[in-house]
Amino acid sequence: MLPLLAQLSAQAIPSFIVFVVGGSATLFLINQALTFYKSHMKEQPTPATTYATKDEAKNLHGRIAREREEINRELTRIDAEQKALRNTLDLEIKDLNRRIDAVPGRTIQLLRETKDLI
């Protein structure tokens, strides 16, 4: 390259300097544009690592459907269990009400039987 530079005439030196500075500026601008594209425009991370594939989405939907069925079965079982507990509780409450309603009658009967003891 030095012999080439040495062969330049005095009139060609300013145009050579313009060529070198222009080339440097062009390379600098290209580098800045590529850096901007890499950091801002290009999707980070790549879509292949970010988004699910069609097969993964199908597997996920299948798993969600299975889990939803399991949850629905469990909710049905819990609902039946609650109904049974509610029936048992209603029977116990009715029995307790019957026993409470019987207290005045038993008390009157007990007073009749014990009035002779006084």
C-alpha beads as a LAMMPS data file, in Angstrom:
LAMMPS data file: protein, C-alpha beads

118 atoms
117 bonds

1 atom types
1 bond types

-500.0 500.0 xlo xhi
-500.0 500.0 ylo yhi
-500.0 500.0 zlo zhi

Masses

1 110.0

Atoms # bond

1 1 1 0.000 0.000 0.000
2 1 1 2.897 2.361 0.668
3 1 1 4.138 2.312 -2.917
4 1 1 0.604 3.176 -3.990
5 1 1 0.508 6.105 -1.592
6 1 1 3.947 7.195 -2.754
7 1 1 2.778 7.156 -6.350
8 1 1 -0.033 9.658 -5.677
9 1 1 0.409 13.034 -7.230
10 1 1 -0.104 16.219 -5.260
11 1 1 -3.442 16.864 -6.989
12 1 1 -4.770 13.354 -6.126
13 1 1 -4.022 13.510 -2.371
14 1 1 -7.112 15.584 -1.405
15 1 1 -9.439 13.282 -3.321
16 1 1 -7.741 10.238 -1.724
17 1 1 -8.258 11.757 1.745
18 1 1 -11.912 12.393 0.902
19 1 1 -12.203 8.767 -0.271
20 1 1 -10.637 7.401 2.956
21 1 1 -12.699 9.665 5.230
22 1 1 -15.870 8.896 3.263
23 1 1 -15.176 5.150 3.403
24 1 1 -14.511 5.350 7.140
25 1 1 -17.721 7.309 7.691
26 1 1 -19.666 4.809 5.583
27 1 1 -18.290 1.860 7.565
28 1 1 -19.048 3.682 10.835
29 1 1 -22.658 4.349 9.778
30 1 1 -23.145 0.741 8.615
31 1 1 -21.759 -0.480 11.939
32 1 1 -24.117 1.836 13.870
33 1 1 -27.101 0.717 11.780
34 1 1 -26.317 -2.978 12.331
35 1 1 -25.782 -2.434 16.057
36 1 1 -29.116 -0.614 16.293
37 1 1 -30.839 -3.421 14.382
38 1 1 -29.318 -6.093 16.607
39 1 1 -30.197 -4.351 19.855
40 1 1 -33.579 -2.784 19.024
41 1 1 -35.165 -4.136 15.883
42 1 1 -34.286 -7.815 15.964
43 1 1 -36.524 -9.808 18.262
44 1 1 -34.656 -10.843 21.396
45 1 1 -34.655 -13.784 22.096
46 1 1 -35.423 -15.523 18.867
47 1 1 -39.027 -16.602 18.235
48 1 1 -38.002 -20.267 18.215
49 1 1 -36.981 -20.062 21.874
50 1 1 -39.815 -17.734 22.909
51 1 1 -42.955 -19.161 21.359
52 1 1 -44.353 -22.664 21.468
53 1 1 -44.489 -24.814 18.377
54 1 1 -47.785 -26.197 17.066
55 1 1 -47.045 -29.617 18.563
56 1 1 -46.230 -28.092 21.948
57 1 1 -49.452 -26.058 21.815
58 1 1 -51.494 -29.181 20.959
59 1 1 -49.863 -31.089 23.827
60 1 1 -50.570 -28.202 26.158
61 1 1 -54.220 -28.022 25.122
62 1 1 -54.545 -31.781 25.599
63 1 1 -53.034 -31.534 29.074
64 1 1 -55.321 -28.641 29.956
65 1 1 -58.359 -30.645 28.800
66 1 1 -57.292 -33.660 30.893
67 1 1 -56.718 -31.512 33.958
68 1 1 -60.065 -29.767 33.434
69 1 1 -61.805 -33.165 33.295
70 1 1 -60.072 -34.233 36.512
71 1 1 -61.090 -31.009 38.224
72 1 1 -64.695 -31.384 37.024
73 1 1 -64.810 -34.977 38.347
74 1 1 -63.420 -33.806 41.681
75 1 1 -65.957 -30.967 41.852
76 1 1 -68.780 -33.423 41.100
77 1 1 -67.526 -35.708 43.878
78 1 1 -67.300 -32.804 46.319
79 1 1 -70.804 -31.645 45.374
80 1 1 -72.220 -35.126 46.020
81 1 1 -70.350 -35.265 49.323
82 1 1 -71.766 -31.873 50.326
83 1 1 -75.297 -33.000 49.472
84 1 1 -74.864 -36.105 51.634
85 1 1 -73.502 -34.013 54.501
86 1 1 -76.360 -31.531 54.084
87 1 1 -78.916 -34.394 54.276
88 1 1 -77.225 -35.813 57.368
89 1 1 -77.124 -32.379 58.969
90 1 1 -80.801 -31.771 58.153
91 1 1 -81.731 -35.106 59.776
92 1 1 -79.706 -34.281 62.869
93 1 1 -81.292 -30.828 63.104
94 1 1 -84.802 -32.321 62.776
95 1 1 -83.983 -34.870 65.494
96 1 1 -82.644 -32.133 67.746
97 1 1 -85.757 -30.000 67.137
98 1 1 -87.935 -33.006 67.970
99 1 1 -86.038 -33.523 71.215
100 1 1 -86.266 -29.814 72.103
101 1 1 -89.997 -29.807 71.377
102 1 1 -90.393 -32.842 73.642
103 1 1 -88.729 -31.094 76.635
104 1 1 -91.841 -29.157 77.822
105 1 1 -94.001 -32.277 77.628
106 1 1 -91.476 -34.333 79.576
107 1 1 -91.056 -31.533 82.090
108 1 1 -94.805 -31.381 82.684
109 1 1 -94.943 -35.165 82.992
110 1 1 -91.983 -35.114 85.419
111 1 1 -93.661 -32.392 87.525
112 1 1 -96.876 -34.402 87.694
113 1 1 -94.993 -37.476 88.853
114 1 1 -92.896 -35.620 91.406
115 1 1 -95.594 -33.342 92.916
116 1 1 -96.471 -36.074 95.386
117 1 1 -92.889 -36.080 96.651
118 1 1 -93.126 -32.485 97.868

Bonds

1 1 1 2
2 1 2 3
3 1 3 4
4 1 4 5
5 1 5 6
6 1 6 7
7 1 7 8
8 1 8 9
9 1 9 10
10 1 10 11
11 1 11 12
12 1 12 13
13 1 13 14
14 1 14 15
15 1 15 16
16 1 16 17
17 1 17 18
18 1 18 19
19 1 19 20
20 1 20 21
21 1 21 22
22 1 22 23
23 1 23 24
24 1 24 25
25 1 25 26
26 1 26 27
27 1 27 28
28 1 28 29
29 1 29 30
30 1 30 31
31 1 31 32
32 1 32 33
33 1 33 34
34 1 34 35
35 1 35 36
36 1 36 37
37 1 37 38
38 1 38 39
39 1 39 40
40 1 40 41
41 1 41 42
42 1 42 43
43 1 43 44
44 1 44 45
45 1 45 46
46 1 46 47
47 1 47 48
48 1 48 49
49 1 49 50
50 1 50 51
51 1 51 52
52 1 52 53
53 1 53 54
54 1 54 55
55 1 55 56
56 1 56 57
57 1 57 58
58 1 58 59
59 1 59 60
60 1 60 61
61 1 61 62
62 1 62 63
63 1 63 64
64 1 64 65
65 1 65 66
66 1 66 67
67 1 67 68
68 1 68 69
69 1 69 70
70 1 70 71
71 1 71 72
72 1 72 73
73 1 73 74
74 1 74 75
75 1 75 76
76 1 76 77
77 1 77 78
78 1 78 79
79 1 79 80
80 1 80 81
81 1 81 82
82 1 82 83
83 1 83 84
84 1 84 85
85 1 85 86
86 1 86 87
87 1 87 88
88 1 88 89
89 1 89 90
90 1 90 91
91 1 91 92
92 1 92 93
93 1 93 94
94 1 94 95
95 1 95 96
96 1 96 97
97 1 97 98
98 1 98 99
99 1 99 100
100 1 100 101
101 1 101 102
102 1 102 103
103 1 103 104
104 1 104 105
105 1 105 106
106 1 106 107
107 1 107 108
108 1 108 109
109 1 109 110
110 1 110 111
111 1 111 112
112 1 112 113
113 1 113 114
114 1 114 115
115 1 115 116
116 1 116 117
117 1 117 118
